[in-house]
Amino acid sequence: MPPPSAPRPAAAETVALGAGRRTAYLMVLVVLPGVLLALAVPAAWGWGVGPRDAVIAAVMYLVCIFGIAIGYHRLFTHRAFKCRRPLRIALLLAGGLAVEGPVGLWAAEHRRHHKYADREGDPHSPWRYGDGGVALVRGMLHAQAGWFYTARQRSNRAHWVPDLLADPDVRRFDAAYPAVVALSFLLPFAAGGLWSLSWEGAWSALFWGGLVRYAVVHHVTWSVNSVAHTFGRRPFRSRDRSSNVRWVAFLTLGEGWHNWHHVEPTCARHGVLKGQLDPSARLIRWFELAGWAYAVRWPDPARLAAARAGPDRH
């Protein structure tokens, strides 16, 4: 009999990032969103945003944020619920339209964040450079977007998301991700053109519903990394500085209730206390009632009580 094969070595947690890729991240994920937001201010001041563009932008925003919050985050990264294949594919597509990367890489970075939250190894902790003053400002800029360029290492998908790499739908989606990015901008362009029956309407919708929306979605999402790890209340005991920030929760459709999420990452609901509205959890509940989602991990009252830290901490 042939000798048993040696066990395969564990994959490294991170892989080196080349200068070319870092430069691309700098332009697409750091510089371009800032430029677009800067351009949106005089555009809104000078010409305003028409009702048609506002509707297209709002719909695209909701699709993207729900796609990230429910699809990329709660379903694929943390397995907070299971769902039928058509819904899985729809959530993959909705998350991809946010232009935050293929789901495999997004989930790998986020799982590494949870393992090392606010400690050495966290890819985007705002406490990286210190606890106050200039160091904290620098850290928040790093957590918001700067880490995409400054990081010399990215999370290794083979280590962090072998389950996703084994999923045929995820593999196909990640391979087709450039086409999804193109679709993210073609959809508002087409909607504006068909609605207005004009090229002017198409280009205007592309600006507000495509480019500006993309920049807003990015910075709203990443405010969870920066703001919700720096300010806010922490009613539950956690080993990091994850916190609850109401306005972040409002903009991210529930993701800003971040403290409980770090205590119980696989929970489908992040806003678990009275008055904490969590539209993403509500939508998951509707999917469950419709029979599209199942095995949903809802909060355990005993676990909630055990994790309470007494009066809210700041």
C-alpha positions as CSV (number, residue, x, y, z in Angstrom):
1,M,0.0,0.0,0.0
2,P,1.3,3.5,-0.7
3,P,2.2,5.5,2.4
4,P,-0.5,7.9,3.6
5,S,-0.2,11.4,2.2
6,A,1.2,14.1,4.5
7,P,-1.4,16.5,5.8
8,R,-1.7,19.7,3.8
9,P,-0.2,22.7,5.5
10,A,-2.6,25.3,6.7
11,A,-3.0,28.3,4.4
12,A,-1.4,31.5,5.6
13,E,-3.9,34.1,7.0
14,T,-2.7,36.8,4.6
15,V,-1.1,37.2,1.2
16,A,1.2,39.9,0.0
17,L,-0.4,42.7,-2.0
18,G,1.5,44.0,-5.0
19,A,2.2,47.7,-5.7
20,G,0.0,47.7,-8.8
21,R,-3.0,46.3,-6.9
22,R,-2.5,48.7,-4.0
23,T,-2.4,51.6,-6.5
24,A,-5.7,50.4,-8.1
25,Y,-7.3,50.2,-4.6
26,L,-6.0,53.7,-3.9
27,M,-7.6,55.2,-7.0
28,V,-10.9,53.2,-7.0
29,L,-11.6,52.9,-3.3
30,V,-9.9,55.9,-1.7
31,V,-9.5,58.7,-4.1
32,L,-12.4,58.3,-6.5
33,P,-15.2,58.2,-3.9
34,G,-13.9,61.3,-2.3
35,V,-13.7,63.1,-5.6
36,L,-17.2,62.1,-6.5
37,L,-18.6,63.3,-3.2
38,A,-16.7,66.6,-3.7
39,L,-18.2,67.0,-7.1
40,A,-21.7,66.2,-5.9
41,V,-21.7,69.3,-3.6
42,P,-21.5,72.0,-6.3
43,A,-23.7,69.9,-8.6
44,A,-26.4,69.7,-6.0
45,W,-26.0,73.4,-5.1
46,G,-26.0,74.6,-8.7
47,W,-28.5,72.3,-10.4
48,G,-30.1,70.3,-7.6
49,V,-31.2,66.7,-7.8
50,G,-34.4,66.0,-9.8
51,P,-37.1,63.6,-8.6
52,R,-36.2,61.1,-11.2
53,D,-32.5,60.9,-10.2
54,A,-33.4,60.9,-6.5
55,V,-35.7,57.9,-7.0
56,I,-33.1,56.0,-9.0
57,A,-30.3,56.8,-6.6
58,A,-32.5,55.8,-3.6
59,V,-33.5,52.5,-5.1
60,M,-29.9,51.7,-6.0
61,Y,-28.8,52.7,-2.5
62,L,-31.3,50.4,-0.8
63,V,-30.4,47.5,-3.1
64,C,-26.7,47.9,-2.4
65,I,-27.0,48.4,1.4
66,F,-29.4,45.5,1.8
67,G,-27.1,43.4,-0.4
68,I,-24.1,44.1,1.8
69,A,-25.9,43.9,5.1
70,I,-28.1,40.8,4.4
71,G,-26.1,39.1,1.7
72,Y,-22.4,39.7,2.0
73,H,-22.5,40.1,5.7
74,R,-25.2,38.2,7.5
75,L,-25.6,35.3,5.0
76,F,-22.2,34.6,3.4
77,T,-19.8,35.9,6.0
78,H,-21.6,34.8,9.2
79,R,-24.1,32.2,8.1
80,A,-26.8,33.8,10.2
81,F,-29.5,32.1,8.1
82,K,-29.9,29.8,5.1
83,C,-32.0,30.5,2.0
84,R,-33.2,29.1,-1.2
85,R,-30.8,29.3,-4.2
86,P,-32.7,32.1,-6.1
87,L,-32.6,34.3,-3.1
88,R,-28.9,33.5,-2.5
89,I,-28.0,34.5,-6.0
90,A,-30.2,37.7,-5.8
91,L,-28.4,38.7,-2.6
92,L,-25.0,38.0,-4.2
93,L,-25.9,40.2,-7.0
94,A,-27.3,43.0,-4.8
95,G,-24.1,42.9,-2.7
96,G,-21.9,43.0,-5.7
97,L,-23.7,46.1,-7.0
98,A,-22.2,48.0,-4.1
99,V,-18.8,47.7,-5.7
100,E,-17.0,46.6,-2.5
101,G,-15.3,43.6,-4.0
102,P,-16.1,40.0,-4.7
103,V,-17.9,38.3,-1.8
104,G,-15.0,35.9,-1.2
105,L,-12.6,38.7,-0.5
106,W,-15.1,40.8,1.4
107,A,-16.0,37.9,3.7
108,A,-12.3,36.9,4.2
109,E,-11.4,40.5,5.4
110,H,-14.4,40.6,7.7
111,R,-13.8,37.2,9.3
112,R,-10.2,38.3,10.0
113,H,-11.6,41.5,11.5
114,H,-13.7,39.6,13.9
115,K,-10.9,37.3,15.0
116,Y,-8.5,40.3,15.8
117,A,-11.0,43.1,16.3
118,D,-9.2,46.3,17.6
119,R,-6.0,44.3,18.1
120,E,-2.9,43.5,16.1
121,G,-4.1,41.7,13.0
122,D,-7.4,43.7,12.5
123,P,-7.2,45.0,9.0
124,H,-9.1,48.2,9.8
125,S,-9.2,49.2,13.5
126,P,-9.4,52.9,14.2
127,W,-7.2,52.3,17.3
128,R,-4.2,51.2,15.2
129,Y,-2.1,54.3,15.9
130,G,-3.2,55.2,19.4
131,D,-6.0,56.2,21.7
132,G,-6.4,60.0,21.2
133,G,-5.6,63.2,19.4
134,V,-3.9,63.0,16.0
135,A,-3.3,59.3,16.4
136,L,-7.1,58.6,16.7
137,V,-7.9,60.9,13.7
138,R,-5.3,59.0,11.7
139,G,-6.7,55.7,12.9
140,M,-10.2,56.7,11.9
141,L,-9.1,57.7,8.4
142,H,-7.3,54.4,8.2
143,A,-10.4,52.5,9.2
144,Q,-12.7,54.4,6.9
145,A,-10.8,53.8,3.7
146,G,-7.1,54.3,4.0
147,W,-6.4,50.7,4.9
148,F,-7.1,49.7,1.3
149,Y,-3.9,51.4,0.2
150,T,-1.7,51.2,3.3
151,A,-2.2,47.5,3.9
152,R,0.7,45.5,2.4
153,Q,-1.3,42.2,3.1
154,R,-4.8,41.2,2.3
155,S,-6.7,38.3,3.8
156,N,-6.1,34.9,2.2
157,R,-9.4,33.5,1.0
158,A,-8.0,29.9,1.2
159,H,-7.6,30.4,4.9
160,W,-10.6,32.4,5.9
161,V,-13.4,31.3,3.5
162,P,-12.8,27.7,2.3
163,D,-16.6,27.2,2.6
164,L,-17.2,30.0,0.1
165,L,-14.4,28.8,-2.3
166,A,-16.2,25.4,-2.3
167,D,-19.5,27.0,-3.3
168,P,-20.0,26.9,-7.1
169,D,-22.3,29.9,-7.1
170,V,-19.8,32.0,-5.2
171,R,-17.0,30.9,-7.5
172,R,-19.0,31.9,-10.6
173,F,-20.0,35.2,-9.0
174,D,-16.4,36.1,-8.0
175,A,-15.2,35.3,-11.5
176,A,-18.0,37.4,-13.0
177,Y,-17.4,40.3,-10.6
178,P,-16.1,42.8,-13.2
179,A,-19.4,42.4,-15.1
180,V,-21.3,43.0,-11.9
181,V,-19.4,46.3,-11.4
182,A,-20.3,47.3,-15.0
183,L,-23.9,46.5,-14.3
184,S,-23.9,48.7,-11.2
185,F,-23.4,51.7,-13.4
186,L,-25.3,50.5,-16.5
187,L,-28.5,50.0,-14.5
188,P,-29.0,53.6,-13.4
189,F,-27.8,54.8,-16.8
190,A,-30.5,52.7,-18.6
191,A,-33.2,53.5,-16.0
192,G,-32.6,57.2,-16.4
193,G,-32.6,57.0,-20.2
194,L,-35.7,54.9,-20.5
195,W,-37.6,57.0,-17.9
196,S,-36.7,60.3,-19.5
197,L,-36.4,59.0,-23.1
198,S,-33.3,61.2,-23.4
199,W,-29.5,60.9,-23.3
200,E,-29.5,63.8,-20.8
201,G,-31.6,61.8,-18.4
202,A,-29.3,58.7,-18.8
203,W,-26.2,60.7,-18.0
204,S,-27.7,62.5,-15.1
205,A,-29.0,59.2,-13.6
206,L,-25.5,57.7,-14.1
207,F,-24.0,60.6,-12.1
208,W,-26.4,60.5,-9.2
209,G,-27.7,56.9,-9.2
210,G,-24.4,55.4,-10.3
211,L,-21.3,57.4,-9.4
212,V,-22.4,59.4,-6.4
213,R,-24.4,56.5,-5.0
214,Y,-21.4,54.3,-5.2
215,A,-19.3,56.8,-3.2
216,V,-22.0,57.3,-0.6
217,V,-22.6,53.5,-0.2
218,H,-18.9,53.0,0.3
219,H,-18.5,55.6,3.0
220,V,-21.7,54.7,4.7
221,T,-20.7,51.0,4.9
222,W,-17.2,51.8,6.1
223,S,-18.5,54.1,8.8
224,V,-19.2,50.9,10.7
225,N,-15.5,50.2,10.7
226,S,-14.5,53.6,11.9
227,V,-17.3,55.4,13.8
228,A,-18.9,52.3,15.3
229,H,-15.6,51.2,16.7
230,T,-14.8,54.6,18.2
231,F,-18.0,56.3,19.5
232,G,-21.4,55.2,20.8
233,R,-22.7,53.0,23.5
234,R,-21.6,49.5,24.5
235,P,-24.4,47.8,26.5
236,F,-23.0,44.3,26.0
237,R,-19.6,43.0,27.2
238,S,-17.3,42.4,24.3
239,R,-13.5,42.1,24.0
240,D,-13.2,45.0,21.5
241,R,-14.6,48.5,21.2
242,S,-17.6,47.8,18.9
243,S,-20.4,50.1,19.8
244,N,-23.9,51.2,18.8
245,V,-24.3,54.5,16.8
246,R,-27.9,55.3,15.9
247,W,-27.2,57.4,12.8
248,V,-24.9,54.7,11.4
249,A,-27.6,52.1,12.1
250,F,-30.1,54.3,10.2
251,L,-27.9,54.7,7.1
252,T,-26.7,51.1,7.1
253,L,-30.2,49.6,7.6
254,G,-29.3,48.1,11.0
255,E,-25.5,47.5,10.7
256,G,-24.7,50.3,13.1
257,W,-26.0,48.3,16.1
258,H,-22.5,46.9,16.2
259,N,-21.9,46.0,19.8
260,W,-24.2,43.0,19.9
261,H,-22.9,41.9,16.5
262,H,-19.4,41.5,17.9
263,V,-20.8,39.5,20.9
264,E,-22.8,37.2,18.7
265,P,-21.6,37.5,15.1
266,T,-23.9,34.7,13.8
267,C,-27.1,36.4,15.0
268,A,-29.4,37.6,12.2
269,R,-30.5,40.6,14.2
270,H,-28.1,43.3,15.2
271,G,-30.5,45.8,16.9
272,V,-31.7,43.7,19.8
273,L,-32.7,46.3,22.4
274,K,-35.8,48.4,22.6
275,G,-35.9,51.1,20.0
276,Q,-33.1,49.6,17.8
277,L,-34.7,49.4,14.4
278,D,-33.0,46.8,12.2
279,P,-34.6,46.9,8.7
280,S,-32.2,44.2,7.5
281,A,-33.4,41.8,10.2
282,R,-37.0,42.7,9.4
283,L,-36.4,41.8,5.7
284,I,-34.8,38.5,6.7
285,R,-37.9,37.8,8.8
286,W,-40.2,38.5,5.8
287,F,-38.0,36.1,3.8
288,E,-38.5,33.5,6.5
289,L,-42.3,34.0,6.6
290,A,-42.4,33.6,2.8
291,G,-40.5,30.3,3.1
292,W,-37.4,31.7,1.2
293,A,-35.2,31.8,4.3
294,Y,-34.8,29.2,7.0
295,A,-32.6,28.1,9.9
296,V,-32.5,31.8,10.9
297,R,-30.4,32.4,14.1
298,W,-32.5,34.9,16.1
299,P,-31.4,36.4,19.4
300,D,-31.5,34.1,22.5
301,P,-33.0,36.0,25.4
302,A,-30.8,34.1,27.9
303,R,-27.7,34.9,25.9
304,L,-28.7,38.6,25.7
305,A,-29.2,38.8,29.5
306,A,-25.9,37.1,30.2
307,A,-24.0,39.4,28.0
308,R,-25.4,42.7,29.4
309,A,-22.8,44.9,30.8
310,G,-25.1,46.9,33.1
311,P,-25.6,50.6,32.3
312,D,-24.6,51.5,28.8
313,R,-20.9,52.2,28.5
314,H,-19.5,54.9,26.2
